[in-house]
């Protein structure tokens, strides 16, 4: 994260796009706060001034049971 800040990425959105931080299993719930703290400390920006990255939810939510009931295509 520090490397990205030193390269000129100064927002959570920029760092997320460059490094894919926040796109793992926690979807940013853990690392987003930690990255914001690093940005705040390295750039001297108050933590409350650091905006969260843009969320991109699915166009239309679907129940998980729909996904689970999909039949897998044989690709062999």
C-alpha atoms as one frame of an Amber mdcrd trajectory, in Angstrom:
protein
   0.000   0.000   0.000   2.838   2.358   0.841   4.375   1.636  -2.570   1.142
   2.709  -4.276   0.926   5.881  -2.177   4.523   6.719  -3.130   3.588   6.168
  -6.807   0.856   8.809  -6.525  -2.258   6.795  -5.666  -3.771   8.844  -2.838
  -7.378   7.647  -2.471  -8.962   4.363  -1.459 -10.538   4.149  -4.923  -7.193
   4.622  -6.703  -5.410   2.115  -4.493  -8.241  -0.396  -4.899  -8.094  -0.133
  -8.696  -4.290  -0.342  -8.833  -3.769  -3.081  -6.258  -7.152  -4.866  -6.023
  -6.988  -4.308  -2.251 -10.498  -4.661  -0.892 -11.574  -7.166  -3.526 -10.768
 -10.296  -1.545 -12.915 -12.411   0.755 -13.712  -9.577   3.178 -14.703  -7.227
   0.302 -12.916  -4.383   2.079 -14.636  -4.763   5.441 -11.288  -5.283   7.174
  -8.596  -3.914   4.903 -10.406  -0.729   3.842 -10.090   0.765   7.343  -6.452
  -0.287   7.562  -5.631   1.216   4.165  -7.434   4.438   5.116  -5.299   4.632
   8.269  -2.120   4.187   6.213  -3.211   6.902   3.744  -4.052   9.214   6.647
  -0.691   8.688   8.323   1.467   8.876   5.174  -0.276  11.906   3.628  -1.331
  13.747   6.786  -5.000  13.634   5.793  -7.588  13.404   8.593  -9.175   9.942
   8.563 -12.688  11.408   8.307 -11.702  13.126   5.016 -10.859   9.835   3.284
 -13.806   8.769   1.146 -14.712   5.085   0.757 -14.296   3.531  -2.681 -17.292
   3.319  -4.987 -19.444   0.225  -4.495 -20.617  -1.670  -7.558 -23.478  -3.938
  -6.491 -25.060  -6.339  -8.971 -27.541  -4.777 -11.379 -30.303  -7.005 -10.064
 -29.896  -8.961  -6.830 -30.721 -12.646  -7.047 -31.273 -15.122  -4.232 -28.340
 -17.411  -3.522 -30.608 -20.449  -3.961 -30.988 -19.510  -7.645 -27.224 -19.692
  -8.121 -26.989 -22.946  -6.190 -29.648 -24.551  -8.385 -27.888 -23.739 -11.664
 -26.747 -26.813 -13.518 -23.077 -26.897 -14.334 -22.234 -27.195 -18.020 -19.850
 -29.989 -18.902 -16.775 -28.278 -20.384 -14.731 -31.404 -21.074
